[in-house]
Amino acid sequence: MSALRLSLRSPQLRRRAVEGILDPSAAAAAQDVIRGWHGYDATPMVTLPEFAALLGVESVWIKDESPRFGLGSFKALGGAFAVLRALQDEIERRSGLRPTTAELRAGHPLAVDITVTTASAGNHGRSVAWGSAEFGCRCVIFLPQDAIPARARAIEEHGAKVVRVPGEYDGVVGHTDREAARNGWIVVSDTAYKGYEETPRRIMAGYTLLAAEMLDDLADAGAPPLTHLFVQAGVGGLATGVCGHFAQACGEGRPRFIAVEPWRADCFGRSLRRGRASIAEPPFHTAMGGLAAGVASTIAWDYLAPLLDAAVALPEPAWTAGAEALESGRLGARIIAGPSGAAGVGALLALARLPGLRRLLGLDRSARVGAIVTEQRFD
């Protein structure tokens, strides 16, 4: 197995503007709402000169999502916001009155009879569970059978019921939909498919706040703009929110966008190579559970197809190397990252030993690189 597999975009994929998926006004509204939540604080972003020297680039910036709302991952920005909007919609449908965030936090009498649910590899479910506890509704989270116990416990701490389902994440999504239809529950999924797009859009809008904070930090530091941005893929929600916001904010000066995926769960890499949405078949055999998706969210692929410049697929030793380097502090900052969280740093460490791939990606002495530690370690 190679140290890294690089997929460049097919010539069949045209560069084009994408309208109607990531609406700037909806993103701005989501950012304003989340900034007003109790406990909000921008997560840290640090520049690592030692890492830049190792990679042979001008600078490396790492955004650390592990402190986010005490939940340990960027997912806090998306799932909880979507729960808020789902409750407001449902209560308005039932009563004709749309509750405010404060009214839901105080305990709305209709919210207690509403149940939200989702499939999750762990972090999205925790965000939905946290949002349910914050805004006063019931919650059921479906996890793959092999999800680590610490993730299940973290979800249950917020009062949600956890149900384990045999199989990979993509199969859990279908099971969740069937159970929701049978019980009259509201699905709050970050995966879009035909007929289900509004909630994933809202989740992506929440994720744009991460990108807005990155741009603010760069401006505050007087740093020049990034030339490359490595973003974990999974089903594509984070990549859509982050790359979309950078593209809208930076225009022609946007960075190159590189998706990061597990070796076998590389649906974006396959799609880029083939010039069309493609599936990665399980089993995925990866500890990067948050990225172990074989099917991209439909609207995420539609949005990212004209934006992504490349994708890199990581074997298991790559994320391990990234996590160990971050924990040791030898890159210039000490961060305790989980497998999915360390994937971007793992990709960069692998590229440090692959000059041919660095040349293909334009990672030279003038490159200014960004990556995201998306989650803390949960075991």
C-alpha positions as CSV (number, residue, x, y, z in Angstrom):
1,M,0.0,0.0,0.0
2,S,1.3,3.5,-0.9
3,A,1.9,6.3,1.6
4,L,-0.9,8.3,-0.1
5,R,-3.2,8.1,-3.2
6,L,-3.7,11.3,-5.1
7,S,-6.8,11.9,-7.3
8,L,-6.8,14.9,-9.6
9,R,-10.0,16.2,-11.1
10,S,-11.1,14.8,-14.4
11,P,-11.1,17.1,-17.4
12,Q,-14.8,16.1,-17.7
13,L,-15.6,18.2,-14.6
14,R,-16.1,21.8,-15.7
15,R,-15.4,24.8,-13.5
16,R,-18.7,26.5,-13.0
17,A,-20.7,28.6,-10.5
18,V,-23.1,26.6,-8.3
19,E,-26.2,28.4,-7.1
20,G,-28.8,27.5,-4.5
21,I,-26.9,25.0,-2.4
22,L,-24.8,27.2,0.0
23,D,-26.8,30.5,0.2
24,P,-24.6,33.3,1.6
25,S,-27.5,35.0,3.5
26,A,-28.5,31.7,5.1
27,A,-24.8,31.1,6.1
28,A,-24.5,34.5,7.6
29,A,-27.7,34.0,9.6
30,A,-26.4,30.7,10.9
31,Q,-23.2,32.3,11.9
32,D,-25.0,35.0,13.8
33,V,-27.2,32.6,15.6
34,I,-24.4,30.3,16.7
35,R,-22.2,33.2,17.8
36,G,-25.0,34.1,20.2
37,W,-25.1,30.8,21.9
38,H,-23.9,30.4,25.5
39,G,-20.3,29.2,25.6
40,Y,-19.5,30.3,22.0
41,D,-15.9,31.1,21.4
42,A,-13.9,30.9,18.2
43,T,-11.6,27.8,18.2
44,P,-7.9,28.4,18.0
45,M,-5.8,28.5,14.8
46,V,-2.1,28.4,15.0
47,T,0.8,28.7,12.5
48,L,3.5,26.0,12.7
49,P,6.9,27.1,11.3
50,E,8.5,23.8,12.1
51,F,5.8,21.9,10.1
52,A,6.2,24.4,7.2
53,A,9.9,23.8,7.1
54,L,9.4,20.0,7.1
55,L,6.9,20.3,4.3
56,G,9.0,22.8,2.3
57,V,6.3,25.5,2.2
58,E,6.0,29.1,3.3
59,S,3.5,28.5,6.2
60,V,1.2,25.9,7.7
61,W,-1.9,26.9,9.6
62,I,-3.9,24.4,11.7
63,K,-7.4,25.1,12.9
64,D,-8.2,23.1,16.1
65,E,-11.8,22.2,16.5
66,S,-11.3,20.0,19.6
67,P,-12.5,22.8,22.1
68,R,-15.7,23.5,20.2
69,F,-18.6,24.0,22.7
70,G,-17.0,21.3,24.9
71,L,-18.1,18.7,22.4
72,G,-14.8,17.9,20.9
73,S,-15.5,18.5,17.2
74,F,-16.7,20.9,14.5
75,K,-20.0,19.0,14.4
76,A,-21.3,21.2,17.2
77,L,-21.7,23.9,14.5
78,G,-24.0,21.9,12.3
79,G,-26.2,19.3,14.0
80,A,-27.3,21.5,16.9
81,F,-28.2,24.4,14.6
82,A,-30.3,22.1,12.4
83,V,-32.1,20.8,15.5
84,L,-32.9,24.4,16.5
85,R,-34.3,25.1,13.0
86,A,-36.2,21.8,12.9
87,L,-37.9,22.5,16.2
88,Q,-38.8,26.0,15.2
89,D,-40.3,24.7,11.9
90,E,-42.3,21.9,13.6
91,I,-43.7,24.1,16.4
92,E,-44.7,26.8,14.0
93,R,-46.4,24.1,11.9
94,R,-48.4,22.9,14.9
95,S,-49.1,26.2,16.6
96,G,-48.8,28.9,14.0
97,L,-46.2,30.7,16.2
98,R,-42.4,30.4,15.6
99,P,-40.5,30.1,18.9
100,T,-37.3,32.0,19.6
101,T,-34.1,30.3,20.7
102,A,-34.6,31.7,24.2
103,E,-38.2,30.3,24.4
104,L,-36.9,26.8,23.4
105,R,-34.1,27.0,25.9
106,A,-36.6,28.0,28.6
107,G,-38.6,24.9,27.9
108,H,-41.3,25.0,25.2
109,P,-44.4,22.9,26.0
110,L,-44.5,21.5,22.4
111,A,-40.9,20.7,22.1
112,V,-41.0,18.0,24.8
113,D,-43.2,15.9,22.6
114,I,-41.0,16.1,19.5
115,T,-38.3,13.5,18.8
116,V,-35.3,14.1,16.5
117,T,-33.1,11.4,15.1
118,T,-30.1,10.8,12.9
119,A,-27.6,8.2,11.8
120,S,-24.1,9.0,12.9
121,A,-20.6,7.7,13.1
122,G,-20.4,9.6,16.5
123,N,-19.7,13.3,16.3
124,H,-22.8,14.4,14.4
125,G,-25.0,12.4,16.7
126,R,-23.4,14.0,19.7
127,S,-24.1,17.5,18.2
128,V,-27.7,16.5,17.6
129,A,-28.0,15.1,21.1
130,W,-26.5,18.2,22.6
131,G,-28.9,20.4,20.5
132,S,-31.8,18.4,21.7
133,A,-30.9,18.8,25.3
134,E,-30.3,22.6,24.8
135,F,-33.6,23.1,23.0
136,G,-35.8,20.7,24.9
137,C,-36.8,17.8,22.7
138,R,-36.3,14.0,22.7
139,C,-33.5,12.4,20.7
140,V,-32.6,8.9,19.3
141,I,-29.2,8.4,17.7
142,F,-28.4,5.3,15.5
143,L,-24.8,4.3,15.4
144,P,-22.9,1.6,13.4
145,Q,-22.5,-1.5,15.4
146,D,-18.7,-1.0,15.6
147,A,-18.8,2.6,16.8
148,I,-16.4,3.0,19.7
149,P,-18.1,2.9,23.2
150,A,-16.7,6.3,24.1
151,R,-18.7,7.9,21.3
152,A,-21.9,6.2,22.4
153,R,-21.4,7.3,26.0
154,A,-20.7,10.9,24.9
155,I,-24.1,10.9,23.2
156,E,-25.9,9.4,26.1
157,E,-24.5,12.0,28.4
158,H,-26.9,14.5,26.7
159,G,-29.9,12.4,27.4
160,A,-30.3,10.8,24.0
161,K,-31.1,7.1,23.4
162,V,-28.4,5.3,21.4
163,V,-29.3,2.4,19.1
164,R,-26.6,0.3,17.4
165,V,-27.2,-1.0,13.9
166,P,-25.2,-3.7,12.1
167,G,-23.3,-2.6,9.0
168,E,-21.5,0.4,7.8
169,Y,-22.7,4.1,8.1
170,D,-24.4,4.2,4.7
171,G,-26.7,1.3,5.8
172,V,-27.4,3.0,9.1
173,V,-28.8,6.0,7.2
174,G,-31.5,3.9,5.6
175,H,-32.4,2.2,8.8
176,T,-32.8,5.6,10.5
177,D,-35.1,6.9,7.8
178,R,-37.3,3.8,8.2
179,E,-37.5,4.1,11.9
180,A,-38.3,7.8,11.7
181,A,-41.1,7.2,9.3
182,R,-42.6,4.5,11.5
183,N,-42.4,6.6,14.7
184,G,-43.1,10.1,13.4
185,W,-39.7,11.4,14.3
186,I,-37.8,14.3,12.6
187,V,-34.6,13.2,10.8
188,V,-31.7,15.7,11.3
189,S,-29.1,14.1,9.0
190,D,-26.0,15.7,7.5
191,T,-26.3,13.4,4.4
192,A,-28.5,14.7,1.5
193,Y,-30.2,12.5,-0.9
194,K,-33.1,12.8,-3.3
195,G,-36.0,14.5,-1.5
196,Y,-34.0,15.3,1.6
197,E,-31.8,18.4,1.2
198,E,-33.0,21.3,3.5
199,T,-31.5,20.0,6.7
200,P,-28.1,19.2,5.2
201,R,-28.0,22.7,3.8
202,R,-28.6,24.1,7.2
203,I,-25.9,22.0,8.7
204,M,-23.5,23.1,6.0
205,A,-24.5,26.7,6.7
206,G,-23.4,26.2,10.3
207,Y,-20.1,24.8,9.2
208,T,-19.3,28.0,7.3
209,L,-18.6,29.6,10.7
210,L,-15.4,27.6,11.0
211,A,-14.2,29.0,7.7
212,A,-15.2,32.5,8.7
213,E,-13.2,32.2,11.9
214,M,-10.2,31.0,9.8
215,L,-10.4,34.0,7.5
216,D,-10.7,36.3,10.6
217,D,-7.7,34.8,12.2
218,L,-5.6,35.2,9.1
219,A,-6.7,38.8,8.7
220,D,-6.0,39.5,12.4
221,A,-2.5,38.1,12.1
222,G,-1.8,40.2,9.0
223,A,-1.1,36.9,7.1
224,P,-1.4,36.5,3.3
225,P,-4.2,34.3,2.1
226,L,-3.9,30.5,2.0
227,T,-3.0,28.9,-1.3
228,H,-4.0,25.4,-0.3
229,L,-6.7,24.0,2.0
230,F,-6.9,20.4,3.1
231,V,-10.4,19.4,4.3
232,Q,-11.7,16.1,5.5
233,A,-14.5,14.8,3.2
234,G,-16.7,12.0,4.6
235,V,-20.1,12.7,3.1
236,G,-19.0,16.2,2.2
237,G,-20.8,18.5,4.5
238,L,-17.8,20.1,6.2
239,A,-16.0,20.4,2.9
240,T,-19.0,22.1,1.3
241,G,-19.4,24.6,4.2
242,V,-15.7,25.4,4.4
243,C,-14.7,25.4,0.8
244,G,-17.9,27.1,-0.2
245,H,-17.3,30.0,2.3
246,F,-13.7,30.4,1.2
247,A,-14.7,30.4,-2.5
248,Q,-17.4,33.0,-1.9
249,A,-15.2,35.2,0.3
250,C,-11.9,34.9,-1.7
251,G,-13.3,34.7,-5.3
252,E,-10.5,34.3,-7.8
253,G,-7.9,34.3,-5.0
254,R,-9.4,31.2,-3.3
255,P,-7.0,28.4,-2.2
256,R,-6.7,25.1,-3.9
257,F,-9.1,22.7,-2.2
258,I,-8.0,19.1,-1.4
259,A,-10.3,16.6,0.1
260,V,-8.9,14.1,2.6
261,E,-10.4,10.6,2.8
262,P,-9.6,7.1,4.2
263,W,-8.0,4.7,1.8
264,R,-11.1,2.6,1.0
265,A,-13.8,5.2,1.8
266,D,-12.7,7.5,-1.0
267,C,-15.9,8.4,-2.8
268,F,-14.7,11.9,-3.6
269,G,-11.4,10.7,-5.0
270,R,-13.2,8.2,-7.2
271,S,-15.7,10.8,-8.3
272,L,-13.0,13.3,-9.2
273,R,-11.1,10.7,-11.3
274,R,-14.2,9.5,-13.1
275,G,-15.8,12.9,-13.6
276,R,-19.1,11.8,-12.0
277,A,-20.5,10.8,-8.6
278,S,-19.1,7.4,-7.7
279,I,-19.4,5.0,-4.8
280,A,-16.8,3.4,-2.6
281,E,-18.0,-0.1,-1.6
282,P,-17.6,-1.3,2.0
283,P,-16.0,-2.7,4.1
284,F,-13.8,0.3,4.8
285,H,-11.6,-1.1,7.6
286,T,-10.6,2.3,9.0
287,A,-10.4,3.9,12.4
288,M,-11.4,7.2,10.7
289,G,-15.0,6.4,11.5
290,G,-16.1,10.0,10.9
291,L,-14.9,9.8,7.3
292,A,-16.0,6.2,6.6
293,A,-18.6,7.0,4.0
294,G,-18.9,5.3,0.6
295,V,-21.5,7.7,-0.8
296,A,-21.2,11.5,-1.0
297,S,-24.1,13.7,0.0
298,T,-25.8,14.5,-3.2
299,I,-25.8,18.3,-2.8
300,A,-22.2,18.2,-1.4
301,W,-21.0,16.5,-4.6
302,D,-23.0,18.9,-6.8
303,Y,-21.4,21.8,-5.0
304,L,-17.9,20.5,-4.7
305,A,-17.5,19.0,-8.2
306,P,-16.6,22.3,-9.7
307,L,-14.5,23.4,-6.7
308,L,-12.3,20.5,-5.6
309,D,-8.9,20.4,-7.1
310,A,-7.8,17.1,-5.8
311,A,-8.4,14.4,-3.2
312,V,-6.0,12.3,-1.2
313,A,-6.7,8.9,0.3
314,L,-4.9,7.9,3.4
315,P,-3.9,4.4,4.6
316,E,-4.2,3.9,8.3
317,P,-0.6,4.5,9.2
318,A,-0.9,8.1,7.8
319,W,-3.5,9.3,10.3
320,T,-1.6,7.5,13.1
321,A,1.5,9.5,12.2
322,G,-0.5,12.7,12.2
323,A,-2.1,12.0,15.6
324,E,1.3,11.1,17.1
325,A,3.0,14.1,15.7
326,L,0.3,16.4,17.0
327,E,0.3,14.8,20.4
328,S,4.1,15.0,20.8
329,G,4.1,18.7,20.0
330,R,7.0,18.3,17.6
331,L,5.2,20.1,14.8
332,G,5.0,23.3,17.0
333,A,1.7,22.8,18.9
334,R,0.4,19.9,21.1
335,I,-3.1,18.8,20.1
336,I,-4.8,15.5,21.1
337,A,-6.6,14.5,17.9
338,G,-8.7,11.5,17.0
339,P,-8.2,9.5,13.8
340,S,-10.5,11.6,11.6
341,G,-9.3,14.8,13.3
342,A,-5.7,14.0,12.5
343,A,-6.3,13.0,8.8
344,G,-5.4,16.4,7.3
345,V,-2.1,16.6,9.2
346,G,-1.4,13.0,8.4
347,A,-1.9,13.8,4.7
348,L,0.6,16.6,4.9
349,L,3.2,14.5,6.8
350,A,2.9,11.9,4.0
351,L,3.3,14.5,1.3
352,A,6.5,15.7,3.1
353,R,8.1,12.4,1.9
354,L,6.5,12.5,-1.6
355,P,8.1,15.3,-3.7
356,G,6.4,14.2,-6.9
357,L,3.0,14.6,-5.4
358,R,3.9,17.9,-3.8
359,R,4.9,19.2,-7.3
360,L,1.5,18.0,-8.7
361,L,-0.3,19.9,-6.0
362,G,1.9,23.1,-6.2
363,L,3.2,22.7,-2.7
364,D,6.3,24.7,-3.1
365,R,8.2,27.3,-1.1
366,S,5.5,29.9,-1.8
367,A,2.6,27.7,-0.6
368,R,0.6,28.7,2.4
369,V,-1.3,25.7,3.6
370,G,-4.3,25.2,5.9
371,A,-5.6,22.1,7.6
372,I,-8.2,21.3,10.2
373,V,-8.0,19.1,13.3
374,T,-11.7,18.3,13.2
375,E,-12.0,16.3,16.4
376,Q,-10.4,15.4,19.6
377,R,-9.5,11.8,20.6
378,F,-12.5,10.1,22.2
379,D,-11.1,6.7,23.3
